Amino acid sequence: MKLLIAVIQRQDEAALTRALAARRIGVTRVSSQGGFLREGNVTLFIVIPDHRVDEVMSLIREHCHTRTRYVAPLPPVAESGEFYPSTPIEVQVGGATVFVLDAEVLGRA
């Protein structure tokens, strides 16, 4: 058995969880926040047999996309009263971060 811990963007959650449910793959969902832009994420916990890891990874690749965002960097330090507007920079966000761990199922409560 494997435990997959997938951290995805909130925008990708609905499509991915529908695709997993259609293949009868159970998911435990936990809201999370953090990372580069402090945006809302979703952490999915998925327990599957070893032979289904590639199937789930394929679904994650299909439904979790990178996106381009423009963010304003921190303004440079200036003398008091001076203001230098910063130019937004383009960054890539999204996709998925997936951890695959060995899991042992001891029984049901």
N, C-alpha and C positions, 0 to 999 in steps of 0.2 A: 504494500500500500504506500501511497505517496500523499503528502500534504502539500498542496500548492498554496502559497500566499501571494496573491496578486494585488498590487497597489495600482489603481487605475484612476483616470479622471472621472468625475461625477457624470460628465456628459456621455461617457461610453457605457455606463452601468446598465441601463435598460436594455440596450441591444445585446450586450454580452450575456446578461442573466437570462434573457428570453432564449437565446441560442443554446445555453447550457441546459435550461429546463426542457427544451425540445428534445434533447438527447438524454433526458433523465439523469442529469448530473446535478446533485445537490450543492447548494452554496450557502455559506453563512456570511452575512454582510455586516461590516462595521464601518461607520463613518469615521473619517480621519482628516486631518488637516496638517499642512506643513509643506516643507520643500521650498523650492526656489522662490515662488511667488506667493506662498502662504494661501494657496487655493484649496478648496475642498476636494478631497479625494475619497475614494471608497476602497477599503481593503476587503478582499474576498478570500475566504478560507474554503478550499475545495479538497475533499478527501476522495481519492480515486484509486483503482487498481493500477499497478505499474504499466500495463499495456495500453492504458488510455491517456497517458501523459501527452503523447504527441497530438492526439485529437484535441485535447483541451488547449494546448499551446497554439495550435492552428486557429482555434476559435478566438483566442485572445489576440493573435496577430491580425485576424480579419476584422475584429470589432473595436480595437483600441488604437486610435490614430494620433499621430503627432499633429500639432497645430502651431501656427505662427502667431506670436503676440508681440505687441510693441509696449515696452515699459520705459519709464523715465528713470535714468540712473540718479543716484543721490547727487544733489547739487554740489559743486565744488566749494571748498571753504573760501570765503571771501572776507574782505574787511566789513565791519559792521555797517549795515545800511546798503550794501551792494548786493545785487541779485543778478546771477547769470543763469538764464533759462537753459536747461539741458535739452539736448536732442534725444528723442526716444530711440531706443535701440531694438532691433529685431531679435527675438529669442524663440527657440523651439521648445514647446511644452507638450506634455501628453505621452501617449504610448502607454506602456505598462512596465512595471518592475515586478518580476516574478521570482519567487524563491521556491525551490523544489526540495522537500525534505522527506526522509524516510519516516513512515508512520506505522504504528502498531495499533491495531484495533483490539481492545481487550474484551469487549462485550458491550451490551446495551444496558442502560440503567432502567 
